[in-house]
C-alpha cells in the first residue's frame, strides 16, 4: 500500500471513529484521530524506505554480473537474474522450465544433487563449485553460495563465474607440470644418460602430459624405413622397440618425413594408410599427433602420440611435443657425439691391435682370427667370416667368429655362384650389402638362410690390385646392418691385405734363406764328395806309387830314397789336411750316421766332459746339418770362452719341431750379438725356427734352438 493510500485509510478510519464516539468524547475522538494520523505518517515513512530498499535490490538483481537465483527443493529455478542467461548460455524460459540438473555437467551431477539434498535439510553453503554446460557446448565453472529457507521450501543462491580463474590456475599447474617434466628429461640429458633411458623417460612424460595412451619414438633410416627406439603404452606388442617398418602411404610418420613439420590426423582409422597404418590398425587409434626430431639440421626421427578415446588430442599437443623433441635433439646430438668418439676410439684400438700383429710378423692365421674377432666386436655382428677366393668359383673359409661355426668350419669350401654378397664382391670388386634373402640363390645363400641371417655386408680384400678374398659380417633376427658398416670393415680389409702381403714376402724371404742354407750345406757335401772322389783319391794313388817306388829302389840310391821319403811325407800331410778340410765342411760321420754320430765325433775331440742325450733317428739333411753346426759352435764357445767344467747336449722331437739344447756351468755372460751367435741365429731363422740364449754372468749359458722338421 502506497503512503497516499495509507493516509486516506487513516482519515477514513479517523472519521469512522469520530462518528462512533460522537459528542460524548470530543477529546477522545480528536486523540484517536491524532494517533491514527501519526500512525499513518509513520507507515508512510516505512513504506517509502522499503520501496527504496526494494528498488536497490531490484537494481542489484538486474545488474549483478553474478548469477542470482531462487530454486525450489524440487530442483527448479523459480527466479533468475538476467546474468544467468549470459553465464549459463540458455534462454531464461528454458532455464526456468527444465530441472537445473539438466544444465549441470554430467560428471558433476551426482555431487550437485548431494549438495542440494543437504541444503534442503537446512544446511547453507558458503562455497560449492560445479560446471554448467552452455547451449554451444562450452563449459563454465560456477562457485555457489546458497542459503535455504526451509519453511518456504526454497533456496536463495549466488553463483560467481570462476571459469577463467580456474583455467588460469589449470594453465599455471600445467606449465609447472610441464616444466618439471622437461627439467627431469633435461637432467637426464645433462648427466649423459643413455639414449634408451632418455627415450623411455620422454615417452612416459609425454603420455602423462598430453593424455595419450600410446607414445612411440621412431628413427628414420636411409632405406626409407623407420625403427622404433622407445615407447610407452599398453600395446607395445604392436610397435615393439627394435621393429623396422617401411615408410609409405598417408600416415603421420610418413608425412613428417616428407614435410619435416608437425602432423595431426584426428580420424586416423579412416584417413591413414600404408604399412605403418596397417600395423597400427589393431590399436584403434582415433587421434594422432607427430612432431619431427631435427638433430643439427637433419631429420633424425619423430615422436608420435596417439589416443584411443573419442575426443581428439588437445590442440596444444604439437607445441608441447615440440619442446620434448628439442630436448631429444640435444640428447641425441650429445649421445651421437659421445658414441662417435667412443666408436672411433674402439676402432683405433682394434686397428692398432691388428696392426701390431701385422708389424710383429704374426702368422697369417693369427691375423685372420684377430680381424674376425675385432670386426665382430666392433660391429655387434652375429657372425664374421674371412674367406679366400679360389680359382674354381669357390671360397675357402680361413677364419670366423660367432654363430654358425659348426655349419661352416675353418677350411670349408663353398661355391659362391648365385645371388649372394660374395659373388657380388667378386664381380664388382666393391663392398656389397644384402637384406632380403627371399630371392637369394646359391650354396652360400642356402647356408645363410639356415643360420637365420637377415642382413649381410661384405667387403673385398684387395692384394696387388686383385681381389684376393672377402670379409663378411651377418646379422640375424630383425636387426639390419648399421649404416657405415662397409667403411668400417674396409679398414680391416686394408690391414689384412698388408698382413697377407707381408706374410707372403716373409715366406718368400724365409724360403730364400732356407734355400741358401740348404744349398750351402749341399755345396759342402758336393765339395766333400769331390775332394773324396778326386783330390784325395789322387793323393792316395800318389802315396801308393811312392811306396812302391821306395820298395823297388831299396838301398841302391840314398839320395833318391831321401827324396821319395820327403815326397811321401808331404803327400800324407796333404791328405790329412784335405781330410780335415772336408770334415770342416761337412763331417763324414754326420753324413753317414746322422746327428748323434756327428755330435759324438765333436765331443770326442774336446777336453771338457760333455753329457750327450740325442735321438738316434735320422732327419732331413738341412735339419741335421743345422743342428750339428749349432751344437759344434756352442761347444767350441764352451771350450774357448766359458771356462766350464761340464756341458750337456740334448735334443728331442716335440710338436713337429726338433728342440736342441746346449748347457754349460761356465762363466756365462755370452754376447748374443757376437759373430758366432748371430750366424747361428740366422741359420735357425732361415729354417723358420727360433734361437734362445740365456747366459746370466756367473751362472753358465743355456742355448736352445727349435727347428721345424718340415723346414726342407
Protein Blocks (a to p, Z undefined) as FASTA:
>chain_A
ZZklmmmmmmmmmmmmmmmnmmmlmmlmmmmmmmmmmmmmmmmmmmmmmmmmmmmmmmmm
mmpmbdcddddfkopafbdcfklmmmnopafklmmmpcfklmpcfklmmmmmmmmmmmmn
opacfbdcdddddfkopacdddddddddfknopacdddddfklmmmmmmmmmmmmmmmmm
mmmmmmmmmnopafklmmmmmmmmmmmmnopabdcdddddfkopacdfbdcdjklmmmgg
hiacdeedjdfklmmmmnopacddfblmlmpgcjklmmmmmnopabdcdddddeehiafb
dcddddfbfbdcdfklmmmmmmmmmmmmmmmmmmmmmmmmmmmmmmmmmmmmmmmmmmno
pafklmmmmmmmmmmmmnopabdcdddddfkopacdfbdcdehklmmgghiacdfedjdf
klmmmmnopacddfbfklggcjklmmmmmnopabdcdddddeehiafbdcddddehjbdc
dehklmmmmmmmmmmmmmmmmmmmmmmmmmmmmmmmmmmmmmmmmmmmmmmmmmmmmmmm
mmmmmmmmmmmnmmmbmklmmmmmmmmmmmmmmmmmmmmmmmmmocfklmmnommlmmmm
mmmmpmbdcdddddfbdcdfklmmmmmmmmmmmmmmmmmmnopabdcdddddeehiacdd
dddfbegjiafkbmklmmmmmmmmmnopacdddddehiapaddddddfklZZ
